[in-house]
């Protein structure tokens, strides 16, 4: 009975996901109701995907829809919950790769939970700040981050907020709910040519080759901050060279950064060959997985993994063409997660 109830609840949660992320998905570009239903009937595309993939003119059978992507999240089942837990996955990967260290967590009600020997209590955070260390507060399951550092006797919180004393800082921490406190990551100086608001990150989708079982990168994207919102550039898997970048907010294409005018297209990611080899070697230690998404920051010394997930959105991966008939699509078909679409 319990097993049947769990299966029923799991199916119910899956249906809720489909309704929220497909049927009632956001409509950033103002797609009409008619075209919204048209996108759904094409195989479960969202209004935004209808615009980004130009499905009015392109063949939807070339693209992986949001509905397909939701179904494919089960590819690593039943290990999704373990890998998507950032504390657990970073501890595991930390044996093989450099990962961003989680110092502590702030749970609901402002309760500080230690994740290392350096931080046991709130006073330990104050000690680190007094020693000159910057702390990164990150809201779980979101991209929201705040850098906290000490400047003279003032505690700076991000770019536009500060506390004049430690009591105010402590009260602020206790009002938080579901935040991680991290060590900062210093990016490689190639990012100096970007308008830094957030640290530029690289997303790499790794798959287990269906022909020989070896891990390999399938898709790599570079995310670049700008005044036009986040820009997405594709990385050539062989050379590490960046393509022109696309703004998801405006759908404009940029060969150069709009803020600094520094070239984007043609830039090469430092340490690219080492990054690919290191990720493939590290992922070999997890034989129960088939698909893994790494978020990393390239540094002077190499790279630091700032996140790892068992799934990701696939809209940005298809800005330069559909992936359903390409390597990623063939991989998902081999595992039974893409159904034929007429």
C-alpha positions, 0 to 999 in steps of 0.5 A: 500500500505504501509503495503504491501511494508513493508511486501515485504521489510521484505521478501527481508531482510529475503532472504538477510539473508539466502543468506549471512548466509547460501548460502554464509556463511563462510568456516572456515574449507575449505569444498569443493564446492561439500560438501558445496552444499551437506550441503545446500541440507541437509536442509540449513546447512553451511560449518562449520556446516557440519564439526562441526556436522560431517554430513558425518557420522551423520544423518542431521535430528537430527540437527537444521540447520542455515536455521532453526535457521534463520526461528526461529528468528521470534518466538518472533515477533513483539518484537524482535527489542525491546528486541535486543535493549540493552539499552531498554532490560537492562532498563527493566530487571534491575528492576528484575536482576543485569545488566551491566550498560550502561553509554553512547553511541557514535553514528555515528560521535562521538556524545556522548549520555548520558544514565545516570546521571553520564555521560552527556558530554565527561568531565564526562568520564574524571572525572570517569577515574580520580576517578579511575573507569575503563570504558568498550568501546564495539562496538555494534553488535560485541564482541569487547571490550576495557578497558580504565583506568588511570595509573598515567598520562597515559590513557591506552586503552586495553593492547597495546595502550595509550594516554599521555593526555586528548586531545588525548583521547577526539579526539579518542572518537570523532572518534568512531562510534556506541560504548557503554560505560559500567561499568566493571563487575568483575567475580567470582574468579573461573575464576582465573584458566582461561587464562583471555583475555576476561571475561568468560561468560555463555549463557543460552537459556530460553524457555517457557515450551510447557506443562505448560507455565513456563519458564525454561533453555533449554541449557547452555554453558560456553565460556572460553578464551584461546590461542586456541580461545574461548572454549565452554563447556556445563553446566549440567542444573541440577548441573551446572557442566562443560563438557570438552571444545571444541575449534571452531578454532581447534576442539580440545577437552580439559579436562583442560585449555590449558593455565593454565592446570586447570581442566575444566571438572567437575568444577561447576558454583557458584550460579547455582541454584540461577541463574536458579531460578532468570532468570525464575522469571525475565522472567515471567514478559515478558508474550509476549515472548516465547524464550530468550537468556541471556549472563551473568557473574558469580560474587562473589555476584551472576551474572550480565546480560551483554546481552539479545537477542531473538535469537542466533546461535545454532551450539555451542549448538549442538556440543554434539549432535543434538537438533532437536529431543530433547527439543529445537527441540520439542519446535520449532516444537510446534511453527511451526518453524521446518519443516519435513525433509526427 
